[in-house]
Amino acid sequence: MSDYFSLSDCDVIGFDLDHTLCRYHLKETCRLIYESFARYLVEHRGYDRDLLSLTPATWDFCFKGLVVDLEDGNLVKLAEDGTVLRATHGTHDLSTEDILKHYGPKREWKHFTSLNTSFTRSAKYYYYDNYFDLPGALLCGRVVDMLHKRGNEVNSDFWKDMLAAIDHNYNTSAFRDDTGTYFPSVKQNPGRFLQPCSDSVKTWLRSMKTAGKVLLLITSSHSDYCRLVCQHILGKDFEELFDVIITNALKPGFFSLVPQQRPFRTLVNDVEESEGLPSLDKPGWYSQGNWPHLHELLRAMTGKPEPKVVYFGDSMRSDMFPASSFGKWETVMIVEEMEGEGVPRSDAAVSSQAQAEPLEKKGKFEEQGMKAPSAASEQWGSYFVDVHRGGGGDEDSQKLTWCCHCIHKYSTMAIPSVEHIADLPLDFKFPRFSPDKPCTSGYYPRPPDSLLKRSQSH
């Protein structure tokens, strides 16, 4: 395999939608998502109203890549070998001594093998790996604090209420029926939450089509929400940019080959036809589906027995791991955390955000001191690297986080946003991640600060 990756070598270029093609105003969106979940717990499940009040400083806790252990109410940040780098009980830090007492001298988290090999959901833990559920990590921590304050036992019962809150806001009919808090708010004021794509991204998508590439959009969002987002960020004619659009794709199940393949379904007025399709025989807009049937269509469309596919996504669990492991696709991971560690924002992204933000919004949350959810955290440190604090006289050592290790293992390359590469020629050669190369190699335009520092000290 070459040390470089180029879009011009690919026959098919696929995109996830949310936080990949569509960038959100993260502060606004995370506040809305937190409020959506918390309001449900307060109004429908009798939780304390205190959950609804947040100070800007509280947002420092909101950090991607945490795992909540549903059996004991701890949240943990894992190293690449599955050891616990940092942990909290609720939102309160566990000291090194607490961690050693709870996880043993080797600091091993007992469910790591299950999470690391399959990424499947579990009744024992939940992995926060995307911005749509990330505010739930903060809410989980605060719920555990609340249960303690009430003198209640902390067990996985609270999680049933959390899942109900997620379903109430995000289920497939919530957009149409205006239920929950999330969809009604975005429908009422999309510009407050969604950043339009820059002209350079739209030109880039068109240039790939002109060059004969097949363009895919595969999202787990339902068709009605997908349409709202795409019209806002790409324009009314967004459907012309893609050969195949797949909504309600139910990733990562979309990619897993056996045993449950979901058939593709056609849509009539955003409602899925009850009868599944035996195969895909032409481009178009479909719902649900599975990777093998899509693969057959891509073979027919490209005239190649093994078309080369690249897929852009932001979720390790839903995009990178299944697309690379089952689909054997090239994968480009969108890692907004790179911008929190010294990688400059692209000019196009800065100007499109400036156009999108109403003046009275600017500076509001900065003044209040709310941390951007993609920035490094005082409480949790860096997304990429952390110090493994030795207890009892052992010396501290630098370790890659498990999230960072997964980026190198399951992604071809990592970028902070598609805006960062939209102005480059299609035959631009990007260095790719490779087991025999320094782990800084696959980041474009440059690696995050913490990884650079670590590689210089090694």
C-alpha positions as CSV (number, residue, x, y, z in Angstrom):
1,M,0.0,0.0,0.0
2,S,1.2,3.5,-0.9
3,D,2.2,5.9,1.9
4,Y,-0.1,8.4,0.3
5,F,-3.8,8.8,-0.3
6,S,-5.5,10.7,-3.1
7,L,-9.1,11.4,-3.9
8,S,-8.4,11.1,-7.6
9,D,-7.7,7.4,-7.1
10,C,-11.2,6.8,-5.7
11,D,-14.3,5.9,-7.8
12,V,-16.8,6.6,-5.1
13,I,-16.7,9.4,-2.5
14,G,-19.2,9.2,0.4
15,F,-20.1,11.5,3.2
16,D,-21.8,11.4,6.5
17,L,-24.0,14.5,7.0
18,D,-24.0,15.8,10.6
19,H,-20.6,17.2,11.8
20,T,-19.0,16.0,8.5
21,L,-20.5,17.9,5.6
22,C,-22.6,20.0,7.9
23,R,-20.7,21.9,10.6
24,Y,-22.8,23.0,13.6
25,H,-22.4,26.0,15.8
26,L,-21.2,23.7,18.6
27,K,-21.9,25.8,21.6
28,E,-25.5,26.6,20.6
29,T,-26.2,23.1,19.5
30,C,-24.7,21.4,22.6
31,R,-26.7,23.8,24.9
32,L,-29.9,22.9,23.0
33,I,-29.2,19.1,23.1
34,Y,-28.5,19.3,26.9
35,E,-31.7,21.2,27.4
36,S,-33.7,18.7,25.3
37,F,-32.5,15.8,27.4
38,A,-32.7,17.5,30.8
39,R,-36.1,19.0,30.2
40,Y,-37.5,15.5,29.5
41,L,-36.0,14.1,32.7
42,V,-37.4,17.0,34.8
43,E,-40.9,17.2,33.1
44,H,-41.5,13.5,32.5
45,R,-39.4,11.6,35.0
46,G,-39.5,13.8,38.1
47,Y,-35.8,14.7,38.3
48,D,-34.7,17.9,40.1
49,R,-35.1,21.2,38.3
50,D,-31.5,22.0,39.2
51,L,-30.5,19.9,36.1
52,L,-31.8,22.7,33.9
53,S,-29.5,25.4,35.2
54,L,-25.9,25.4,33.9
55,T,-23.0,27.8,34.5
56,P,-20.6,28.4,31.5
57,A,-17.9,26.7,33.6
58,T,-19.9,23.5,33.7
59,W,-19.3,22.9,30.0
60,D,-15.6,22.1,30.7
61,F,-16.9,18.6,31.6
62,C,-18.3,18.0,28.2
63,F,-15.6,16.0,26.4
64,K,-15.7,13.6,23.5
65,G,-14.5,10.0,24.0
66,L,-15.6,9.4,27.5
67,V,-17.2,6.1,28.6
68,V,-19.8,6.1,31.3
69,D,-19.9,2.9,33.4
70,L,-23.6,2.4,34.0
71,E,-23.0,0.0,36.9
72,D,-21.2,2.5,39.2
73,G,-21.8,6.0,37.7
74,N,-18.2,6.6,36.9
75,L,-17.0,8.3,33.7
76,V,-13.6,7.2,32.4
77,K,-11.1,8.4,29.9
78,L,-9.1,5.4,28.5
79,A,-5.6,5.0,27.2
80,E,-4.9,3.0,24.1
81,D,-4.2,-0.1,26.2
82,G,-7.5,0.2,28.0
83,T,-6.1,1.6,31.3
84,V,-7.9,4.4,33.0
85,L,-6.2,7.8,32.5
86,R,-8.7,9.9,34.4
87,A,-12.1,9.2,35.9
88,T,-14.9,10.9,37.7
89,H,-17.8,9.7,39.8
90,G,-20.6,11.9,38.6
91,T,-18.8,15.1,37.8
92,H,-16.3,14.8,40.7
93,D,-12.7,13.8,39.9
94,L,-11.3,10.5,41.3
95,S,-7.8,11.0,42.6
96,T,-5.0,8.7,41.5
97,E,-5.4,6.8,44.8
98,D,-9.2,6.4,44.1
99,I,-8.5,5.2,40.6
100,L,-6.0,2.6,41.9
101,K,-8.4,1.5,44.6
102,H,-11.3,1.2,42.2
103,Y,-9.5,-0.3,39.1
104,G,-6.6,-2.1,40.7
105,P,-2.8,-1.5,40.4
106,K,-2.9,-1.9,36.6
107,R,-5.9,0.5,36.4
108,E,-7.7,-1.8,34.0
109,W,-11.3,-1.1,32.9
110,K,-13.0,-4.4,32.8
111,H,-15.2,-3.9,29.7
112,F,-12.3,-2.7,27.5
113,T,-12.0,-5.8,25.3
114,S,-15.7,-5.7,24.4
115,L,-15.6,-2.0,23.5
116,N,-12.3,-2.1,21.7
117,T,-13.1,-5.1,19.5
118,S,-16.7,-4.5,18.4
119,F,-17.8,-1.0,19.5
120,T,-21.3,-2.5,20.1
121,R,-23.7,-1.0,22.5
122,S,-23.9,-2.6,25.9
123,A,-26.2,-2.5,29.0
124,K,-23.0,-2.0,31.1
125,Y,-21.5,1.1,29.5
126,Y,-22.0,3.9,26.9
127,Y,-19.3,5.4,24.7
128,Y,-19.7,9.1,23.9
129,D,-18.2,9.6,20.5
130,N,-20.2,12.2,18.6
131,Y,-21.6,15.7,19.3
132,F,-25.2,14.6,19.0
133,D,-25.1,12.6,22.3
134,L,-22.1,14.3,23.9
135,P,-24.1,16.7,26.1
136,G,-25.6,13.5,27.6
137,A,-22.2,12.8,29.2
138,L,-22.5,16.1,31.2
139,L,-26.1,15.3,32.0
140,C,-25.2,11.7,33.2
141,G,-22.5,13.1,35.5
142,R,-25.0,15.6,37.0
143,V,-27.7,13.0,37.4
144,V,-25.3,10.8,39.4
145,D,-24.5,13.8,41.6
146,M,-28.2,14.4,42.1
147,L,-28.8,10.8,43.0
148,H,-26.1,11.0,45.7
149,K,-27.5,14.3,47.0
150,R,-30.9,12.5,47.4
151,G,-29.2,9.6,49.1
152,N,-30.3,7.2,46.3
153,E,-28.2,4.2,45.2
154,V,-26.5,4.7,41.8
155,N,-27.2,1.8,39.5
156,S,-28.1,1.5,35.8
157,D,-31.8,2.3,36.4
158,F,-31.1,6.0,35.6
159,W,-29.9,5.0,32.2
160,K,-33.4,3.9,31.2
161,D,-34.5,7.5,31.8
162,M,-31.6,8.8,29.7
163,L,-32.4,6.5,26.8
164,A,-36.1,7.6,27.0
165,A,-34.9,11.3,26.8
166,I,-32.8,10.5,23.7
167,D,-35.7,8.7,22.0
168,H,-38.2,11.4,22.9
169,N,-36.1,14.0,21.1
170,Y,-34.6,12.1,18.2
171,N,-37.1,9.4,17.2
172,T,-38.0,9.2,13.6
173,S,-41.4,10.9,13.9
174,A,-40.2,13.7,16.3
175,F,-39.3,16.1,13.4
176,R,-42.7,15.6,11.7
177,D,-44.7,15.8,14.9
178,D,-42.7,18.6,16.5
179,T,-42.2,16.6,19.7
180,G,-39.3,17.1,22.0
181,T,-37.2,20.3,22.2
182,Y,-34.5,19.6,19.6
183,F,-36.2,19.5,16.2
184,P,-38.7,22.3,16.8
185,S,-35.9,24.6,17.8
186,V,-33.7,23.8,14.7
187,K,-36.8,24.1,12.4
188,Q,-37.6,27.5,13.9
189,N,-34.1,29.0,13.5
190,P,-31.7,26.7,11.5
191,G,-29.1,29.5,11.1
192,R,-28.6,29.6,14.8
193,F,-27.3,26.0,14.8
194,L,-26.1,25.1,11.3
195,Q,-23.2,26.6,9.4
196,P,-23.7,26.9,5.6
197,C,-21.0,25.2,3.5
198,S,-18.5,27.6,1.9
199,D,-18.6,28.1,-1.8
200,S,-15.3,26.2,-2.0
201,V,-17.0,23.1,-0.6
202,K,-19.9,23.3,-3.0
203,T,-17.4,23.8,-5.9
204,W,-15.3,20.8,-4.7
205,L,-18.4,18.5,-4.6
206,R,-19.3,19.6,-8.2
207,S,-15.7,19.1,-9.4
208,M,-15.7,15.5,-8.1
209,K,-18.9,14.8,-10.0
210,T,-17.5,16.5,-13.1
211,A,-14.4,14.2,-12.8
212,G,-16.8,11.2,-13.0
213,K,-16.8,10.3,-9.3
214,V,-20.0,8.7,-7.8
215,L,-21.1,10.8,-4.8
216,L,-22.9,9.3,-1.8
217,L,-24.6,10.8,1.2
218,I,-25.2,8.3,4.0
219,T,-26.8,9.5,7.2
220,S,-28.6,8.0,10.1
221,S,-30.8,11.2,10.2
222,H,-34.3,10.8,8.9
223,S,-35.1,12.2,5.4
224,D,-37.1,15.2,6.7
225,Y,-34.3,16.5,8.9
226,C,-31.7,15.6,6.3
227,R,-33.6,17.8,3.8
228,L,-33.8,20.8,6.1
229,V,-30.0,20.6,6.9
230,C,-28.9,20.1,3.3
231,Q,-31.1,22.9,2.0
232,H,-29.7,25.2,4.6
233,I,-26.0,24.3,4.1
234,L,-25.8,23.4,0.4
235,G,-28.9,25.2,-1.2
236,K,-32.2,24.1,-2.6
237,D,-30.6,22.1,-5.4
238,F,-28.5,19.9,-3.0
239,E,-29.9,16.6,-4.5
240,E,-28.1,17.3,-7.8
241,L,-24.8,17.0,-6.0
242,F,-25.3,13.4,-5.0
243,D,-25.9,10.2,-7.0
244,V,-27.2,8.3,-4.1
245,I,-28.7,9.6,-0.8
246,I,-29.4,7.2,2.0
247,T,-31.2,8.4,5.1
248,N,-32.2,6.6,8.3
249,A,-29.2,4.4,7.5
250,L,-29.0,3.1,11.1
251,K,-25.2,3.0,11.1
252,P,-23.1,1.1,12.2
253,G,-25.6,-1.8,11.4
254,F,-25.7,-0.6,7.8
255,F,-22.2,-1.9,7.4
256,S,-22.2,-5.1,9.3
257,L,-22.8,-7.9,6.9
258,V,-24.4,-10.6,8.9
259,P,-26.8,-11.7,10.3
260,Q,-29.4,-8.9,10.0
261,Q,-29.4,-7.1,6.7
262,R,-32.0,-4.4,6.5
263,P,-33.4,-3.9,3.0
264,F,-33.5,-0.5,1.3
265,R,-36.8,1.2,1.3
266,T,-38.2,3.9,-1.0
267,L,-39.8,7.0,0.5
268,V,-43.1,8.7,-0.3
269,N,-43.5,12.1,1.4
270,D,-40.8,11.1,3.9
271,V,-42.6,8.0,4.9
272,E,-40.8,4.6,4.3
273,E,-42.6,2.1,2.1
274,S,-43.5,-1.0,4.1
275,E,-42.1,-3.3,1.4
276,G,-38.3,-3.6,1.4
277,L,-36.4,-3.7,-2.0
278,P,-34.7,-7.0,-3.0
279,S,-31.8,-5.0,-4.4
280,L,-30.8,-1.5,-5.5
281,D,-31.0,-1.1,-9.3
282,K,-30.6,2.6,-9.8
283,P,-29.3,5.8,-8.1
284,G,-31.7,7.8,-6.1
285,W,-32.9,8.6,-2.5
286,Y,-33.4,5.6,-0.2
287,S,-34.0,4.8,3.4
288,Q,-32.3,2.2,5.7
289,G,-30.5,-0.4,3.6
290,N,-27.2,-2.3,3.9
291,W,-23.7,-2.1,2.5
292,P,-23.7,-5.3,0.3
293,H,-26.7,-4.1,-1.7
294,L,-25.1,-0.6,-2.1
295,H,-21.9,-2.3,-3.1
296,E,-23.7,-4.1,-6.0
297,L,-25.1,-0.8,-7.2
298,L,-21.7,0.9,-7.0
299,R,-20.2,-2.0,-9.1
300,A,-22.9,-1.4,-11.8
301,M,-22.5,2.4,-11.7
302,T,-18.6,2.4,-11.9
303,G,-18.3,-0.7,-14.2
304,K,-15.6,-2.0,-11.8
305,P,-15.7,-5.3,-9.9
306,E,-14.2,-3.7,-6.8
307,P,-14.8,0.1,-6.9
308,K,-12.5,2.1,-4.6
309,V,-14.6,4.0,-2.0
310,V,-13.6,6.7,0.5
311,Y,-16.0,7.7,3.2
312,F,-15.9,10.9,5.3
313,G,-17.4,10.7,8.8
314,D,-17.0,12.0,12.4
315,S,-18.0,9.0,14.5
316,M,-15.6,6.2,15.2
317,R,-18.4,3.8,16.2
318,S,-20.8,4.6,13.3
319,D,-18.5,5.6,10.5
320,M,-14.7,4.8,10.7
321,F,-14.7,1.4,12.4
322,P,-17.5,-0.3,10.4
323,A,-16.6,1.3,7.0
324,S,-13.0,0.3,7.3
325,S,-13.6,-3.1,9.0
326,F,-16.6,-4.4,7.1
327,G,-16.7,-2.2,3.9
328,K,-12.9,-2.2,3.5
329,W,-13.4,1.5,2.5
330,E,-10.8,4.2,2.8
331,T,-11.9,6.5,5.6
332,V,-11.3,10.2,6.4
333,M,-12.2,11.2,9.9
334,I,-13.4,14.6,10.8
335,V,-11.7,15.5,14.1
336,E,-12.8,19.0,15.2
337,E,-10.6,18.6,18.3
338,M,-7.6,19.3,16.0
339,E,-8.7,22.9,15.9
340,G,-8.7,23.0,19.7
341,E,-5.0,22.1,19.6
342,G,-3.3,24.6,17.4
343,V,-4.6,23.6,13.9
344,P,-5.9,26.8,12.4
345,R,-9.4,27.0,11.0
346,S,-9.6,27.2,7.3
347,D,-10.2,30.6,5.8
348,A,-13.4,29.4,4.0
349,A,-14.8,28.1,7.3
350,V,-14.1,31.3,9.1
351,S,-15.7,33.5,6.4
352,S,-18.8,31.2,6.1
353,Q,-19.3,31.2,9.9
354,A,-18.9,35.0,10.0
355,Q,-21.7,35.4,7.4
356,A,-23.9,33.0,9.2
357,E,-23.8,34.4,12.7
358,P,-26.2,37.2,13.6
359,L,-24.3,40.1,15.2
360,E,-26.1,40.0,18.5
361,K,-25.0,36.3,18.9
362,K,-21.3,37.1,18.5
363,G,-19.3,37.0,21.7
364,K,-22.3,36.1,23.9
365,F,-21.1,32.8,25.1
366,E,-17.4,33.8,24.9
367,E,-18.2,36.5,27.4
368,Q,-19.9,34.0,29.6
369,G,-16.8,31.8,29.3
370,M,-18.4,28.7,27.8
371,K,-15.7,26.3,26.5
372,A,-16.2,25.1,22.9
373,P,-17.0,21.3,23.2
374,S,-14.2,20.6,20.8
375,A,-11.5,22.4,22.9
376,A,-9.3,20.6,25.4
377,S,-10.8,20.4,28.9
378,E,-9.3,21.5,32.2
379,Q,-10.9,18.4,33.8
380,W,-10.2,15.9,31.1
381,G,-7.1,17.2,29.3
382,S,-6.4,16.5,25.7
383,Y,-8.4,14.3,23.3
384,F,-5.2,12.8,21.9
385,V,-2.5,12.4,24.6
386,D,-2.6,12.3,28.4
387,V,-0.3,11.7,31.3
388,H,-0.6,8.3,33.0
389,R,0.0,9.3,36.6
390,G,1.8,6.6,38.5
391,G,0.7,6.0,42.1
392,G,3.0,5.2,45.0
393,G,6.2,6.6,43.7
394,D,5.9,5.3,40.1
395,E,6.8,7.9,37.6
396,D,4.3,9.6,35.2
397,S,4.3,8.6,31.5
398,Q,2.7,10.0,28.4
399,K,0.1,7.8,26.7
400,L,-2.0,8.0,23.6
401,T,-5.7,8.1,24.4
402,W,-7.8,5.2,23.2
403,C,-9.7,7.6,20.9
404,C,-6.4,8.8,19.3
405,H,-5.2,5.2,18.8
406,C,-8.5,4.3,17.1
407,I,-8.1,7.3,14.7
408,H,-4.7,5.9,13.6
409,K,-6.0,2.3,13.3
410,Y,-9.3,2.8,11.5
411,S,-8.8,6.0,9.5
412,T,-6.8,6.7,6.3
413,M,-6.3,10.3,7.4
414,A,-7.8,12.9,9.8
415,I,-8.8,16.5,9.1
416,P,-10.6,19.1,11.2
417,S,-13.2,19.8,8.5
418,V,-13.8,19.2,4.8
419,E,-13.2,23.0,4.4
420,H,-9.5,22.3,5.0
421,I,-9.1,20.3,1.9
422,A,-11.8,21.7,-0.5
423,D,-9.4,24.0,-2.3
424,L,-6.8,21.4,-3.0
425,P,-6.6,19.6,-6.4
426,L,-8.2,16.1,-6.5
427,D,-4.9,14.5,-7.2
428,F,-3.3,16.0,-4.0
429,K,-1.3,13.3,-2.2
430,F,-2.1,13.1,1.5
431,P,0.2,11.2,3.8
432,R,-1.8,8.3,5.3
433,F,-1.7,6.7,8.7
434,S,0.4,3.6,8.7
435,P,1.5,1.2,11.5
436,D,5.2,1.6,10.5
437,K,5.1,5.5,10.4
438,P,5.1,8.0,13.2
439,C,1.5,8.4,14.5
440,T,1.6,12.1,13.5
441,S,1.7,11.1,9.8
442,G,-2.0,11.1,8.8
443,Y,-3.2,14.5,10.2
444,Y,-3.8,17.2,7.6
445,P,-2.9,20.1,7.6
446,R,-0.8,19.3,10.6
447,P,-1.0,17.2,13.8
448,P,-2.5,18.5,17.0
449,D,-0.1,20.2,19.5
450,S,-0.2,17.4,22.1
451,L,0.9,14.8,19.5
452,L,3.6,17.0,18.2
453,K,5.0,17.6,21.7
454,R,4.9,13.9,22.5
455,S,6.7,12.9,19.2
456,Q,9.4,15.5,19.9
457,S,10.0,14.2,23.5
458,H,10.1,10.5,22.4
